[in-house]
């Protein structure tokens, strides 16, 4: 019988994680699933819990929370895989703020739909990104994407806003960031055998399609094609940033003259002047980094999701 380890972050979504636990238990009991559930107690705890669950032989490890919790569970599974101690399938029940990882992996938001997805047990293998540098010289895995520059600072500011949830939280943070971070640093971007040196307001390196709960940074991205989708924004004025926000919401920014898009399996970003504030799946990689190396690991993770159309 399949064994499920449910790793729930009770603080995700401003307490939605804790509220979802009895609902999840009720659903999984109705489906007669064999599961254990455990709550995280501190940041990074889900990494250790997931790695131990792989060692303990659980077939499926389920993240309950938002993008940060899913990222930690992913890192725990990948750490165990890399150490050769075992392998497990990942599941996601999205109850956080942005839930972009689950969105990109074709997993529906909410307890009922996500539990039904677990029951249906459709599986596919997806790519995993690895970011090396900043606070993680040994590397940190990610499933959805890395944001460098403006969108990273938006994420940092969003975490400070306690009274607003969901996409509106990120929208308010984006407007606030316009007045905090708009001087684009001079960066060197190396990918596909070429080097671009320019002032960059933002660099998004996407395995999924969306960030911030509603910004379509890479609307055509696929998480199983072995490639990142890149969205590079040049130097912009504050009015220019404001005018671009609706384009990112619609996913139409590629036609803007200050936007460069592309695909690659590896990208090296260096700060020539200024620094690199960066996040991976919403988790801080660095606030003032100087160099990041981002590479894709093709189809390294098996995940339970809904079939792609």
C-alpha positions, 0 to 999 in steps of 0.5 A: 500500500502506498505510504504518504508523508504529509509535511504541513507548514502551519504558518503558511498563508497567514495560518491557512496551513494550520486550518487546512490540516483537519480538512486534509485528514478528513479527505485522506481518511475518506479516500482510505489513504495510508498517511502520516502528517507532521507539522514544520516547526521552523524555517528549513525544517521541511528540508530535513523532514522530507529527506528523512521521509525518503530515508524512511521509505515513504512513497510520496511526500506531500508539501502543504503550504505555499511556494516556500514549503514546496521548495523545502520539500523539493530540496529534501527529496533532491538531497536524499536522491543525490546522497543515494539514500532513496527516492520518493514522489512529490505531491503538493497541496497549495494553501499559501500566498502565491502557489506558483510552484503548484500552478506551474506543475498543473496542480489545482489550488485548494485542499479538495482538488489537490487531495483528489489529484493525489488520489488519481495518482497521475505522475510525470517527471519534471525538470529541477533547477539548481542555483549556486552562489549567494548564501548557497555556495553548495547549491539550492534546488528550485522548482518554479523559478529564480528572480534576480533584481526587482522581482526578488525585492518585490518578494522580500517586501511582500513578506513584510506586508502582513495584512494583505494576502494573495496576489494583492500582497505582491501587487502592493509590494511591487508598487512599493518596490518601485520607490525602493529599487529602480536603479538597474545594476550593471550585469554580465549574463552568460548563456548559450555561448554568448555574453550580454553586459547591460543594466538589468532591472530584473532577470527571471529564470523560469522553470514554471510560468508564473511568479507572485501569484499572478505575474506571468514571467514566462507564459510559454515555459514548460517544466519538462523541456530541459530548458529555462525560459528567460525574461530579462528587463533592462533599465527603466524609469519608474513610469516605465516600470508601472507601464510594464506591470499590466504586461507581466500580468497578461504575459505580453511583456516580450514585445516591449523593447526593454525586454529580452527573452530566451531559453537556455539550460545554464546561465551565469549572472555576475554583478559588475556594478551593484549587487544581486538580490535574488530568490528561488521559489520565493526563498532568499538566495542572497540580498547582495550577491555578486555571482549566481550560476543557474543550471537545469537538471532534466526530469529529476523529480517525479510529481503527482499532478493533473494531466497536461492538455 
